[in-house]
């Protein structure tokens, strides 16, 4: 009598994917599933990294990290880290080709006018000295190993050059560094008076002598601002700009004066004589990206709608959210967004001042959204000020 044994019942193979593989195969659907969960699940709308839409990553800052610089700082925003070092070098006016030309033209204007020869305001002089003489020289580099796409020996990437230009543009537009902190003056002695001899002052008189010759600018400090991104995980501009702010706040320039006998600039070795920069305000940058529920929204070729069409589309989509504006996007979210925005704000006596606002890549972010981004940026300013004051 033959005995038959039943085959073991095996469970059917699972068709579900682990979250890590799902994120790689379907990145848009993975992020959309987090931002727009089913209503029956009672789960909140959160990003794939666990943050809310307007929440920034954990930020830390540390100043004075480099020893061979006039100022330095390390800023870390999430997994994105930037190191900034500021080096100060002397630039003699006699080495500036345009300096003698501008000086000659001002003297000619003084001869042809009863007023002062240089009619420019102090703000115009600051812009002329800082911008035209290139007294601020930022340079950003993406170190090998900060991200998989950067190989050793490669030329500077487009991203590095773009970030360097953004930092330079923001330094000029905010007029963060005052030109007077970078000037080295010399007061010529009044030969008609016998009371000008004072050997302890080393000729670095900051106030003009009454009735004597006008003081002259003999040299400038040039600040070389070197930023290195040592870890890149999205939103490099906010980290780079924060490191520049922290490094400039840490920068000290040695006491310098013009030695008429040797016709050169001398600097004091006493660290106590060094002075910090008097920066104008504290402009903080906050970056955002727009994530569309329609995966093909950024790839279709569409006609730009007018105001009425935009209003109708907005009313039509009011029932279900089709777009999310994400603060401080990481590298994963940046790859899924086409439109980005950056808001730079400062505060003066508790009042929020918009320093710079820009967006590119689309037209989904409207004026109402920008107003909300300004409010979020103002809250970010309070947080960053507390972090930078403690570093």
TORKOLVO-778121 format. One record per residue (C-alpha): x negated, y negated, z. Coordinates in steps of 0.2 Angstrom, whole numbers, plus 5000, padded with zeros to 4 digits. Layout:
<pts>
XYZ ...
</pts>
This chain:
<pts>
500050005000 499249844994 499249695006 499349524999 498649365008 499449195005 498249064998 497848925011 498848765008 497748625005 498248435006 498248344989 496748234987 497048054993 497247924980 496747774991 495047694990 494047635005 494047445007 492247425001 492547514985 494247424983 493347254985 492147294971 493347374959 494747254961 494047094969 495546984964 496847104970 495847134986 495846954991 497646924986 498147074997 497446985012 498146815008 499846875003 500247035013 501947115011 503347035021 503847195030 502047215037 502147065048 500347025045 499646855044 498946775029 497046785031 495546795020 494546955017 493246895029 494446865043 494546675043 496046565040 496146465024 495546305032 494346385044 492446365042 491146485046 490146485062 488846345061 487246325070 485746195068 484046185076 482846035073 480946025074 480646195068 479146155057 477646085065 476746005050 478145885045 478745725050 480445795053 481245965050 482846065053 483646235050 485546245047 486446405046 488346415040 488846595041 487546695031 486946545021 485446465029 484446315023 482746255030 482246065027 480645985030 480245795028 478545735023 478045545023 476745485012 476045305009 476345214993 475345054991 476244914981 474644894970 474945064964 476745024958 476744964940 478344874941 477944784958 476844654950 478044614936 479544594949 478444484960 477944374945 479744354940 480244304958 478844174959 479444104942 481244094948 480644004964 479743874953 481243844942 482443834957 482643734972 483343884982 482444044986 481644134972 482444304975 484344274975 484744464978 485644514994 484844635007 485944775001 485344744983 483544744989 483844904998 484544984983 483144914972 481744974984 482445154988 483145194971 482045114958 480445144967 481045324971 480645324990 481745474993 481245634983 482345784987 481845954980 482846114983 482246284979 483046454981 481846574988 481546744982 482546864992 483946734996 485146834984 484946974972 484946864957 483346774961 481746854955 479946804959 479046694947 480646634938 480746454934 481946344944 483746394941 485146284935 485946294953 484346234961 484246084950 486046044951 485946044970 484445934970 485345814960 486845814971 485745784986 484845634978 486545564972 487245574989 485745494997 485845344986 487745324986 487845335005 486245225007 485845335022 484045285024 483745095026 482345025016 481744915030 481245075039 480145125024 479244955022 477544915029 477344725031 475844605032 475944435040 474544325032 473644215045 474044035045 472343955043 473043785047 473443835065 472243895078 473443995088 473644145076 472144245082 472644395092 471644555090 472844665099 474244645086 473244725072 474144605060 475744705061 476844555065 478644595062 479244405063 478644275052 477644135059 478443965059 477743855046 476543985040 476444095024 477844215021 477544395025 477144525012 477644705008 475944795007 476644975006 478145095007 478445265015 478945395003 479945535010 479845705002 481345805007 481045985003 482446105006 482346295004 483846415004 483246565013 484946655013 486246625000 488046685004 489046554996 489346364998 487446314998 487746124996 488546105013 487146195021 485846105012 486545935015 486745975033 484946025035 484445855026 485445765039 484745855053 482945835047 483145645044 483845625061 482245715067 481045615057 479745505065 478645385056 476945335063 476645155067 475745075052 475044905048 473944825034 472144805038 471544645029 469744685032 469744855024 471244815012 472144975017 473545035028 473045115045 474145225056 474145245074 473745415082 474845385097 476345495095 477245375107 477145235094 478045335081 479845275078 481345365071 482345325056 483945215059 485145305048 486745225042 488145335048 488345525047 489145585031 489745765032 490145865016 491545995016 491746105001 493346194996 493846314982 495546354974 496146534973 497546574961 498746724963 498746744944 497146834940 497146764922 497446584927 495646544925 495346634908 496846584898 496746434886 498146324891 498746144887 498446024901 500245994908 500845814911 501545744927 503345804924 502845984920 501645994935 503145934946 504346064938 503046204940 502746154958 504646154962 504746324954 503346404964 503846324980 504746484985 503246594985 501446534987 500446554971 498846464976 497746444991 496346314995 494946395005 493746305015 491946345015 492046485003 490846625004 489946704989 491346834986 492746694985 491646584974 491646714961 493546724961 493846534960 493746414945 494146254953 493146174967 493146024977 491945924989 492445795001 491145685011 491845585025 491145485039 491945405054 491745225060 492545185077 493645335076 494245295058 493945415044 493045345029 492945435013 491245425006 491345534991 492645644983 492545754968 493245914961 492946014945 493546164936 495446134934 496946024938 497846134951 497246024966 498345874966 498345714976 499345794990 498145934992 496645804993 497545715007 497545875017 495745915013 495245745020 496145785036 495245955037 493545865033 493845745047 494045885059 492445965052 491545805055 491945805073 491245985074 489745955064 489345795074 489345895090 488246025083 486945905076 486945805092 486445965102 485146025090 
</pts>
